[in-house]
Amino acid sequence: MKNDCLFCAIAGGEIPSNKVYEDELCYAFYDIAPQAPTHFLVIPKAHIASVAEVDGGNSAVVAHIFEVIARLCREKGLESYRVVSNIGAGGAERSPPALPCAVRPGYDLASGLRAPRSSVEFQKARPAR
């Protein structure tokens, strides 16, 4: 675990989260500022700074994360979804370098529907409960 990594602290239980799934290799939790009705992140328990650092020594963990994403999306009834991992400042990375995979429902781009650009926009578009 890397001491200054937010995601390592979440996976290690040092920072509370709303857990979706956990096993010996990865941890999944709901985003604290969701941009869609279902928005969760899946992170490796062993620190990987970004997709740019995936190599033969850790690629099995990354493959496992994608297997977990597929299983969780099936369980949640998501037939269409996006998996996003931002790399570097130019890639919109806003946190310490780490490999979170954000998972959100997909949108039918042909129909003109698009994902909200921010959690505020999502909250405004969401029907009242």
C-alpha positions as CSV (number, residue, x, y, z in Angstrom):
1,M,0.0,0.0,0.0
2,K,1.3,3.5,-0.9
3,N,1.0,5.9,2.1
4,D,-0.2,8.9,0.2
5,C,-2.7,7.2,-2.0
6,L,-6.4,7.9,-1.3
7,F,-7.5,4.7,-3.0
8,C,-5.1,2.6,-1.0
9,A,-6.5,4.1,2.2
10,I,-10.0,3.3,1.0
11,A,-9.1,-0.3,0.1
12,G,-7.3,-0.7,3.4
13,G,-10.3,0.5,5.4
14,E,-8.6,3.7,6.7
15,I,-11.2,5.8,4.9
16,P,-14.8,4.7,5.1
17,S,-16.7,3.8,1.9
18,N,-19.9,2.2,0.8
19,K,-18.6,-1.2,-0.3
20,V,-20.1,-2.9,-3.4
21,Y,-17.6,-5.9,-3.5
22,E,-14.3,-7.0,-2.1
23,D,-11.9,-9.9,-2.6
24,E,-8.2,-10.5,-2.0
25,L,-7.2,-8.5,-5.2
26,C,-9.7,-5.7,-5.5
27,Y,-12.2,-3.5,-3.8
28,A,-15.3,-1.9,-5.3
29,F,-17.3,1.0,-3.7
30,Y,-19.9,3.6,-4.7
31,D,-18.7,7.0,-5.8
32,I,-19.3,9.7,-3.2
33,A,-20.3,12.2,-5.9
34,P,-22.2,9.9,-8.4
35,Q,-22.6,11.1,-12.0
36,A,-25.1,8.5,-12.8
37,P,-27.8,6.4,-11.0
38,T,-25.2,3.6,-10.7
39,H,-21.6,4.9,-10.3
40,F,-19.0,2.8,-8.6
41,L,-15.2,2.4,-8.6
42,V,-13.2,-0.8,-8.7
43,I,-9.6,-0.5,-7.4
44,P,-6.7,-2.9,-7.0
45,K,-5.7,-3.6,-3.4
46,A,-2.0,-3.4,-4.5
47,H,-1.1,0.1,-5.6
48,I,-0.9,0.6,-9.4
49,A,-0.3,4.3,-10.2
50,S,-2.1,4.2,-13.6
51,V,-2.9,2.2,-16.7
52,A,0.5,3.4,-17.9
53,E,2.1,1.2,-15.2
54,V,0.4,-2.0,-16.1
55,D,3.0,-4.7,-16.9
56,G,3.5,-8.4,-16.8
57,G,3.8,-8.3,-13.0
58,N,0.4,-6.8,-12.4
59,S,-1.7,-7.4,-15.5
60,A,-3.4,-10.4,-14.0
61,V,-4.9,-8.1,-11.3
62,V,-6.1,-5.7,-13.9
63,A,-7.7,-8.5,-15.8
64,H,-9.4,-9.7,-12.6
65,I,-10.7,-6.1,-12.0
66,F,-12.4,-6.3,-15.5
67,E,-13.9,-9.7,-14.6
68,V,-15.3,-8.2,-11.4
69,I,-16.7,-5.2,-13.3
70,A,-18.5,-7.5,-15.8
71,R,-19.9,-9.6,-13.0
72,L,-21.1,-6.6,-10.9
73,C,-22.7,-4.9,-14.0
74,R,-24.6,-8.2,-14.8
75,E,-25.8,-8.4,-11.2
76,K,-26.9,-4.7,-11.3
77,G,-28.7,-5.2,-14.6
78,L,-26.4,-2.9,-16.5
79,E,-26.3,-4.0,-20.2
80,S,-24.5,-0.9,-21.4
81,Y,-21.9,0.9,-19.3
82,R,-18.6,2.8,-19.4
83,V,-15.4,2.0,-17.7
84,V,-13.1,5.0,-17.2
85,S,-9.6,5.4,-15.8
86,N,-8.0,8.8,-16.1
87,I,-4.3,9.0,-16.6
88,G,-2.3,12.1,-15.8
89,A,-3.4,15.8,-15.5
90,G,-4.2,15.9,-19.3
91,G,-6.4,12.8,-18.8
92,A,-8.5,14.6,-16.1
93,E,-6.9,12.7,-13.2
94,R,-8.0,14.7,-10.1
95,S,-6.6,12.5,-7.4
96,P,-3.2,11.0,-6.4
97,P,-1.9,8.7,-9.2
98,A,-3.8,5.4,-8.9
99,L,-5.8,3.0,-11.0
100,P,-9.4,3.4,-10.2
101,C,-11.8,2.1,-12.8
102,A,-15.0,4.2,-12.6
103,V,-18.1,2.3,-13.9
104,R,-21.3,4.1,-15.0
105,P,-24.2,3.2,-17.2
106,G,-23.9,3.8,-20.9
107,Y,-26.0,6.2,-22.8
108,D,-27.5,5.9,-26.3
109,L,-25.5,8.5,-28.1
110,A,-27.6,8.1,-31.3
111,S,-30.7,9.2,-29.4
112,G,-29.0,12.4,-28.2
113,L,-28.9,11.3,-24.6
114,R,-25.5,11.9,-22.9
115,A,-24.0,11.4,-19.5
116,P,-24.3,14.3,-17.1
117,R,-21.1,16.4,-17.1
118,S,-21.0,16.7,-13.3
119,S,-22.6,15.3,-10.1
120,V,-24.4,18.6,-9.8
121,E,-25.9,18.2,-13.2
122,F,-26.9,14.6,-12.4
123,Q,-28.6,15.7,-9.2
124,K,-30.6,18.4,-11.0
125,A,-31.7,15.9,-13.8
126,R,-32.6,13.2,-11.3
127,P,-36.3,12.9,-10.4
128,A,-37.2,13.7,-6.8
129,R,-37.7,10.6,-4.6
